[in-house]
């Protein structure tokens, strides 16, 4: 038994380092972009944030989701993150709030991978 062959590092790490994940509760909308190689949150936006809380009347509907996506998109561009990939949970369909977040992130100028 010799030494096992050295496997090349997973390519996906370099193709899609930033992953957008969304979380919806009955009260709030949260969206995070996670830097997968280091497993850290690169940027996030939530309707729970104090600054946003005052400006939003309803913090859990599609309009709130769109607003969170817009803010997240702007924050990503400020941090020089030009593109993200979207990872949906099993029960999440590309519809409603999920679509609102993704579309407004794209409208802010962030590309999808």
N, C-alpha and C positions, 0 to 999 in steps of 0.2 A: 504494500500500500504506500504509494508515494504521496506527495503533497497534493491536496485537491486543487483543481485548476482555479485560477483567480477569475472570479466572475466580474464582468464590467458593472459599474454602479448602475442602478436602475435609471434608464433614460428618462422615464416619466418625471423624475425629480427635476430635471432641467427643463422639460417641456412645460410642465404645469406646476411651477413652484407655489403659486398662490391659488388657494381654493376658497370660493365663497360659500359660506354655510348660513342658512337662515333658521331662525327659531321663532315660532309664533305661539303666544299664550293667549288666554282670553282677555288679557289686559294690555300686553305690549308686543311690539315687533322688534326683533333684534337681528342684525346681520353682521357677520364677522368674516374677515378675510384672513385665512391662516396660511402662514409660510411653512409648507410641508417639510422641507429639509431640516428646519430647526424646530418645528412644531410650536411656533410662537404665533400669537395673534398680531398680524401686521397692522391691521386697522379694524375698527368696528364702529357701528352706529346703532343706537337703540332709542326707542321712544321713552325709555326710562330715564335718559339723561336729563339732568336738571335744566340745562339751557333749552332743551327742546320741549320739555314738559309743558312749560308755560305757553309756548306758541301753538301747541296742538290741542284741540278740544277733544277729539277722539283719538286714542293712541293705538288702536288695534285694527282699523279697517284698511281697505285697499288704498285709500288716499294716504294714510299714515305710512303704509308699506312703501308707497311710491316715494314719499318724502325721505324716508330712511335710506332708500336706495340712492337717491340723488345726493344726500349728504355723504354717504359712504363713498360714492363715486368721486366726489370732490376731494375727500380726504385721501383717497388712493392716489389721485393725480398729484396732490401736494407731496406725497411720499415717493413719487416717481415709480409707481407701479402701473404700467400701461395696460396690462392684461391679466385677467383672472379666469379660472375655469370654475364652473358651477357644479357643486355636488349636492344632489337632492337626496333627502331621506326616502326610504321606501314608499312612505305614504304620501309624499309630496308630488303633486302633479304640476306641470308647467301651466298654471292657471291661477287666476285670482291674485292673492297677495304675493305668491311666489313670482308670478309673471310681472307684477307691479315692481317688485324689488329689482329683479334682473333687468327689466327694460329701462328703469330709470338709472341704474348703474351704467348701462350702455349709453344712454342719452347724455350722461355726464361726460362721456368721452373715453370710457374704459372698454377695451376690446374683450370679447369672449374667446376663449380657446376651445 
